[in-house]
Amino acid sequence: MVTRSCAVLIALLASLLVPVTGSSVSAAPATFVHPGVVASRPQLDFMRAEVQAGAQPWKLAYDRMMASKYADLNRTPKPRAVVECGPYSNPNYGCTDEREDAIAAYTLSLAWYVTRDSRYATKAIQIMDAWSATIRDHTNSNAPLQTAWSGSSWPKAAEIIKHVYGNWPNSARFATMLRTVYLPEIQNGRANTNGNWELSMMDATLGIAVFLEDRTVYDKAVSIFRTRVPAYIYLTSDGSLPKTPPGSGIDTRSEIISYWHDQSTFVDGLAQETCRDFTHTGYGLAAAAQFAETARHQGQDIWGEIKDRMRYAWGLHTKYQNGEPMPSWLCGGTRSGSLGPTSEISFNALNTRLGIAMANTRQYTEAQRPQGTDNLFVAWETLTHAANPA
């Protein structure tokens, strides 16, 4: 006969044997680090020192940034109460304006960090205040992606302004905007879409969670990210077929091949969107890199978890981006699109910090320097991350 005390002990032991999965795993730091979205204070200090010393490639990257429309002190923000974005931003009611104003706020915050000229911080604040006073919703089919792209840039700017510049009376209103307008659209992910969507959604969600110091939102973003990356980048150790996003309903061989844009031969580093085009693949890899970098600043080694998938993905795609002909078994022998200015954060993490050679990625990254902006959510990576040891 089992006594009550024994039963309680057995139940306790059984609970310890249940695998811990999903959002129940605590990933968020006990204390958040600021600024800590994509670029940390030590990284920003390194950037500033290199620019002030006239060192390359940082000085040229800075000069290009300052010559861009995003650094214009006369910029007039164009906020909307409702941003409506259809497929490929058609219709485009505020889509470009929102993304570019968010990039401008980040650009101006970087300009302030280097120069300490308060005009740049004031202009960044003006842009962020204009949007936080106005926007209420995102609508139409591209709303989740639009929200993710803009939501990736806003916290990068806000972290620098709030935690380094410091004089921002409406920062709480901006935080409310992120929580009530942005998070509801992105924090639950979108498993049945192409992977760059959900990776961008998690990138933005994590950055917002850091700014808001919201541990629950942070943990959920990490949980979704950990299932999406293996479903986006294939390794032969996954088996004969790629992993699929939980909840997507994609579970047969034919469905997987269709989801991978009719690619039926799988090799290390192949991405779910490789045979769609390299442009969208670049978006996915860039979002994953930004996510991992933000997590690193919060004391979490996401790079250690994804380094093999990322190194092989960059190696495969940059090989063909560098000019090697595509084999007939890969995407029918045709490469479409370009990776764009997306490789610097990954190359710095994997090569500079982890010591992985990555010859193809090095060639591509150095040829692209200084990497600028894709006018969507990637901006000024050479300036902030090239050979940055911090």
Helices and strands as residue ranges (DSSP letters): H 4-17, G 22-24, H 41-52, H 58-67, G 69-71, E 82-85, G 87-89, E 92-93, H 95-115, H 118-132, E 137-139, H 143-160, I 161-165, H 171-177, I 178-182, H 183-186, H 195-212, H 215-232, G 236-238, H 253-259, H 278-297, H 302-321, G 331-333, H 344-347, I 348-353, H 359-368, H 381-385
